[in-house]
């Protein structure tokens, strides 16, 4: 079976290789991790999003060691294929199994492709799991949400960063304040203004 899978991958038959992998499992034969990785790599390369999703889930179910780079690429493929719910499911399942994909790479990809709402959701996931998010990413997401007039989401993210003490280095205060003022969200505006004033105070 493994020789067959290797041969199929060499000639670019990713789907057949994936089917063969599943047949192996049905016959109670568990291939080595590198076989799973080789199949997943070819599925991602050929942009077979659904099969990539299935392969990652299968690896998790069988407790096969993940290749973080490949898993990250699979998630990125799902986002680019308009299958964000599957992408978020894989992110969560990986985390629940002790793996954290390369978030910075995903944030860059999502931001460059105008998927700010997905990037926002991913930042919230990281905060929920007490994972550090780059300040530049937070600035980009908050400013992007303001441009989309998603003021509540922008303020909610800012407030979440304040609560965990990660707002001191943000540079998006002015953009957020202006957006909240235009939207008539005075209570939220006061909250941000107070934090900004506190940051400007000289040290005692």
C-alpha positions in Angstrom: 0.0 0.0 0.0 2.7 2.5 1.0 4.7 1.8 -2.2 1.5 2.3 -4.2 0.8 5.6 -2.5 4.3 6.7 -3.2 4.0 5.8 -6.8 0.6 7.6 -7.2 2.1 10.7 -5.6 5.0 10.7 -8.0 2.6 10.9 -10.9 0.5 13.6 -9.3 -2.5 11.3 -8.5 -3.3 12.9 -5.1 -6.9 11.9 -4.9 -6.1 8.2 -5.7 -3.3 8.3 -3.1 -5.8 9.7 -0.6 -8.3 6.9 -1.4 -5.6 4.3 -1.1 -4.7 5.8 2.3 -8.2 5.4 3.5 -8.3 1.8 2.2 -5.2 1.0 4.2 -6.9 2.3 7.4 -10.1 0.3 6.6 -7.9 -2.8 6.4 -6.6 -2.0 9.9 -3.1 -1.0 8.7 -1.8 2.2 10.1 0.8 3.8 7.8 3.7 5.9 9.2 3.3 9.7 9.7 5.4 10.6 6.7 3.0 8.8 4.4 0.1 11.0 5.8 2.3 14.0 5.4 3.2 13.2 1.8 -0.5 12.7 0.8 -1.5 15.9 2.6 1.3 17.9 0.9 0.1 16.8 -2.5 -3.6 17.4 -1.7 -2.7 21.0 -0.6 -0.4 21.5 -3.7 -3.3 20.4 -6.0 -5.7 22.6 -4.0 -8.0 19.8 -3.0 -9.5 21.6 0.0 -12.1 19.1 1.1 -9.7 16.2 0.9 -7.0 18.2 2.8 -9.6 18.9 5.5 -10.4 15.2 5.7 -6.8 14.2 5.8 -6.0 16.5 8.7 -9.0 15.3 10.6 -8.1 11.7 9.9 -4.6 12.3 11.2 -6.0 13.8 14.4 -8.4 10.9 14.9 -5.6 8.3 14.4 -3.3 10.4 16.6 -0.8 10.8 13.8 1.9 13.4 14.5 1.1 16.7 12.7 3.4 18.6 10.4 2.6 22.2 11.5 3.7 23.8 8.2 1.5 21.4 6.2 -1.4 21.9 8.6 -1.1 25.7 8.3 -1.1 25.4 4.5 -4.2 23.2 4.7 -6.0 25.8 6.8 -4.9 28.6 4.4 -6.3 26.6 1.5 -9.6 26.2 3.2 -9.8 30.0 3.8 -8.9 30.7 0.2 -11.6 28.1 -1.0 -14.4 29.9 0.9 -14.6 27.2 3.5 -13.8 29.2 6.6 -15.9 27.1 9.0 -13.9 24.1 8.2 -10.7 26.2 8.5 -11.7 27.3 12.0 -12.7 23.8 13.0 -9.3 22.5 12.0 -7.6 25.3 14.0 -9.6 24.5 17.0 -9.2 20.7 16.7 -5.4 21.1 16.3 -5.2 23.3 19.4 -7.3 20.8 21.4 -4.8 18.1 20.4 -1.8 20.2 21.5 -0.9 21.8 18.2 -0.8 25.5 17.3 -0.5 26.4 13.7 1.6 29.3 12.4 -0.8 32.1 13.2 1.4 35.0 11.9 1.4 33.4 8.5 -2.4 33.1 8.5 -2.9 36.6 9.7 -0.7 38.0 6.9 -2.6 35.8 4.3 -6.0 36.8 5.6 -5.2 40.5 5.8 -3.6 40.6 2.3 -6.7 38.9 0.9 -9.2 41.3 2.6 -10.5 38.7 5.0 -10.5 41.0 8.0 -13.5 39.4 9.7 -11.8 36.0 9.6 -8.6 37.6 10.9 -10.6 39.2 13.7 -12.2 35.8 14.6 -8.7 34.2 14.6 -7.3 37.0 16.9 -10.2 36.4 19.3 -9.5 32.6 19.3 -5.8 33.4 20.2 -6.9 35.7 23.0 -9.4 33.1 24.3 -6.5 30.5 24.4 -4.1 33.0 26.0 -1.9 33.1 22.9 0.2 36.2 22.1 -0.8 38.1 19.0 1.6 40.5 17.3 0.8 44.1 17.9 1.0 45.0 14.2 -1.6 42.3 13.5 -4.0 43.8 16.1 -3.5 47.3 14.7 -4.2 46.0 11.1 -7.4 44.1 12.2 -8.8 47.0 14.3 -8.1 49.6 11.7 -9.6 47.3 9.0 -12.7 46.7 11.0 -13.1 50.5 11.4 -12.9 50.9 7.6 -15.6 48.3 7.2 -17.7 50.2 9.8 -17.6 47.2 12.1 -17.3 49.5 15.1 -18.6 47.0 17.7 -16.1 44.3 16.6 -13.2 46.8 16.5 -14.1 48.1 20.0 -14.6 44.6 21.3 -11.2 43.5 20.2 -9.6 46.7 21.6 -11.4 46.1 25.0 -10.2 42.5 25.0 -6.6 43.6 24.5 -7.0 46.1 27.3 -8.3 43.3 29.6 -5.2 41.2 29.1 -2.9 44.2 29.2 -1.8 44.0 25.6 -3.0 47.5 24.4 0.0 49.7 25.4 1.9 49.3 22.2 -1.1 49.7 19.9 -1.0 52.6 17.3 -4.7 52.4 16.2 -6.1 54.5 19.0 -6.8 57.6 16.8 -8.4 55.6 14.0 -10.6 53.8 16.5 -11.6 57.0 18.3 -12.5 58.8 15.1 -14.5 55.8 13.9 -16.4 55.5 17.2 -17.1 59.3 17.2 -18.5 59.2 13.7 -20.6 56.2 14.6 -22.0 58.1 17.7 -20.7 55.4 20.1 -19.9 57.8 22.9 -19.6 55.4 25.7 -17.0 53.3 23.8 -15.3 56.5 22.7 -14.9 57.6 26.3 -13.4 54.2 27.2 -10.8 54.4 24.5 -10.0 58.1 25.2 -9.4 57.3 28.9 -7.0 54.5 28.0 -5.2 56.8 25.5 -4.9 59.6 28.1 -3.5 57.1 30.6 -0.8 56.0 28.1 0.2 59.6 27.4 0.8 60.4 31.1 4.5 60.6 32.0 5.9 58.1 34.5 6.0 59.2 38.1 
